[in-house]
Amino acid sequence: MHDILNYLIHLLLAAVLLIAFFVIYTRVTPYNEVLLIRQGNQAAALSLGGAILGFSATIASSLMHTANYQQFFGWAFGAMVVQLLAYLVTTRLLRMSKDQIESNNTAFGGLLGAIALAIGAINAACIS
């Protein structure tokens, strides 16, 4: 029974962190990804999808490399901060991200998504 409870605690924390990341990320961006995606904007979907996958890699690494749920939460939360900071730095350097995403430039959305995946992979490896 202890193993099932441990699993459920980790699963719940991972879900909460992923939801928190989604909410914070979509509030930090200067455009409304959800609305753009509903309108068929592929660039927004690529960018947001890459960010979610990149952060999910850090959650997975945190789950695999920590001894308990407190350590897991701490590492995953720290990784969330790094992922968000990486987005902010990237978009400050690229300056035109709002216009590019809103105009559905899929190449630019793919670039933002790939950067988020790369940061997530590096972030996940650092946790190990």
Residue, then its C-alpha position, 0 to 999 in steps of 0.5 A: m500500500h505504501d508504494i501505491l500511495n508514494y506513486l499517487i503523491h508523485l503523480l499528483l505533484a507532477a500534475v500540479l507542477l505541469i498545470a502550474f507551468f502551463v498557467i504561468y507560461t501562458r501568462v508570461t507570454p505576450y500572446n494568448e496561446v490557447l486562443l491562437i491554437r483554437q484558431g489553428n495557429q500552428a506556430a503557437a502550438l509548436s512553441l507551447g508544445g515544445a515548452i510543455l515537453g521540455f518541462s516534462a523532461t525535467i519532471a521525469s528526470s526529477l522523478m527518476h533522480t530523487a529519493n522522496y517527493q519533497q526532493f522531487f518537488g524542489w528539483a522540479f520547481g527549480a527546473m520550472v523557474v529555469q525553463l521560464l527564465a530561458y523563455l524570457v531570455t530567448t524572447r528578449l534576444l529574438r525580440m519579434s516573437k509576438d509578431q512571429i507567433e501571432s502571424n503563424n510563422t511556423a518556422f519561428g514557432g518551431l524554433l521556440g519549441a526546439i529551444a524549449l526542448a533543448i533547455g528542458a533536456i539540458n535542465a533534466a540532465c543537470i538534475s541527474 
